[in-house]
Every structure is written in C-alpha cells, then in structure tokens.
Amino acid sequence: DSAKPSAAFVPTKADYEKVYNAITDIFDKEGYDDGSLAPVILRLAWHASGTYNKEDGTGGSNYATMRFPNEAGHGANAGLSVARDALEPIKKQFPWISYGDLWTLAGVAAVQETGGPAIPWRAGRIDGVEAHQTPDGRLPDAAQGSSHIRDIFGRMGFNDQEMVALIGAHALGRCHSDRSGYEGPWTFSPVTFSNEFYNLLLNDAWQWKKWKGPAQYEDKKTKSLMMLPADMAVVQDKEFKKWAQTYAKDEQKFFDDFSKAFSTMLELGVPKEQWKSEPYKVGQPEAAAA
Ligand code: CCH
C-alpha cells in the first residue's frame, strides 16, 4: 500500500501518478485569488529550486530548506506558506515522498494542469537539515533590471534564452500587496499557462502606476494588468527582447523552451547519484496508459 511508509517501500512511477492526482485535486479553490492554488504552488517550486549556486553547489531543490523558519522568512518567500500548507495533507497521505520531490512535482502539476507543456520530472530529492539553508538574497529582486536578472539566473547556470523563457511563467498568478508589496495580475487569464506575458509586454502600452506601493507598471488601456520593473527588463534589454519576440510569435517554441529550462531548474542542487531514474512525464495521457 503506497500510503504506508516502510523501509522496504520503493515507489514506482505509478505511485508518483497517485501523488500527482492528489495534488491536482487541491488546485481549485473558490474565493482564493483567481480560483486556483496552481500559481502560488508553481512559485513555491521555483523558489525552492532557484537558490542554487553553480559555483559551490549549494541551494536548489534537494533539501527543501524552506521548511525551516529562517528561509521561510526570507522576503522573497512571503506568502508561500499558503502553498506549503496546502501540500501538507498530501505529504501526510504519502509520507514516503520527500518535501523536495513533493514541491517540485506540484510545480510540474501547476504548469501542466493550467494548460502548459509537459515537464519531465524525476524523484530523488531528500529532506535536509537547517544547515543546508542558503542565505537571503539568492532570489531575484523585482525592482531591478537585466544585469541583476543575468547575475541571479546566471548563478543558477541559465543563459539569456532560458531566463526569458522562465520568466514567462508570469502568465500565471498575480502579485499581492501583503506579500511582495506589488499588486495585480500580468494577464487577463491568470490561471492559464500561455505566451500572453510576452504579447502583452511587447504590444500593450505601459506606464508607471501612480500609487503608494513600490514602483510597478500598469497597462494604459485597462489599468488592470501589471508588470514589475524586472519584467520590463525583458523588453528593455536587446538580447532578452529577441527571445520575448520569438516567444510572443511562437507559443510552441515557448512551451518547448520553458519545459526544458523548468525541468532543469527543478533538478538544481541534486547530486546525480540521488536520482532514482531518468526523467519521465507524470500526469500525461501516455503516463496514465503505461
Ligand atoms: Fe515570479 N514573482 N519572479 N517567477 N512568480 C511573483 C509571482 C509569481 C519575480 C518576482 C515575482 C519567476 C521569476 C521572477 C511566479 C513564477 C515565476 C511576484 C509576486 C513577484 C514580486 C509575489 C506576490 O506578491 O505574491 C522576479 C523578479 C523574477 C525574475 O526576475 C520565475 C522564473 C517563475 C517560475 C518559473 C508565479 C507563478 C507567480 C504568481 C504567484 C501567485 O501567488 O499568484
């Protein structure tokens, strides 16, 4: 029985399918934001992985150190307790899965169930200890521009194209004034994964929002959408802009590139010998049939 922990229990792909299905069952939540927990859960998977430093191998998704108060309290992680708490009953239901595997698999589900590409994923992360936590400041600061984005994502090992593809995840979800200080969604359909982020960034007129909060942009036409200064860098920087234009024109190319980069991101910091298999696709029709 997959629900019972035991030293002898070796989960198979079918067991991860069960976890995946339990995760997708909690996404719909009437009255919360735009009706889905998928965006905030995707953000948890990214913040759990994006602390990686390729120079010394610290950080990344391996140890799920956001469970500890210090890292949970980093400014960038404000509000992510919503996602961690929502996943806790699933950890109870499947105690054999590590937090790192659970959170990253939940990120995969968030992308796939909102209409995004299949994200290859594999198991093998282990729960670490408090000493594995990384210092504050490893995640991007939304108030900054392209050189900061290159520093932060370059430290994880990503190139320009991958950075631009990854930030396209802002098609999903919204900013919360009581979490980051920023406010509002990036697109008109914040629970649908699409290339809309690039289309809006390139084709809408944007102006600074006049308000007491941190400097952010609003669309001139409806004033209901937002962009962060770091988002705007994606069209202000010539090299970044080329990729934004590519992804605005070709959603399939965005999906392909996002899938590769995000799959890589979810594996950052995990030693090779820990992986239990080659990456596979969970929650896809072919997987269900297998
Ligand atoms: Fe992001 N993001 N993100 N982001 N993000 C925020 C929300 C989401 C930056 C800043 C912010 C990625 C890259 C960046 C999501 C996915 C990704 C917020 C609002 C800020 C600020 C938080 C709040 O108030 O709740 C910056 C800066 C960068 C890069 O420079 C990447 C990469 C990903 C995923 C691959 C998602 C999803 C959200 C919505 C969360 C929600 O609760 O709706």
Boltz pocket constraint, residues with backbone or C-beta under 6 A from the ligand:
constraints:
  - pocket:
      binder: B
      contacts: [[A, 38], [A, 39], [A, 40], [A, 42], [A, 43], [A, 46], [A, 78], [A, 79], [A, 140], [A, 141], [A, 142], [A, 143], [A, 149], [A, 163], [A, 166], [A, 167], [A, 169], [A, 170], [A, 172], [A, 173], [A, 174], [A, 175], [A, 176], [A, 177], [A, 179], [A, 180], [A, 181], [A, 182], [A, 228], [A, 230], [A, 262]]
      max_distance: 6.0
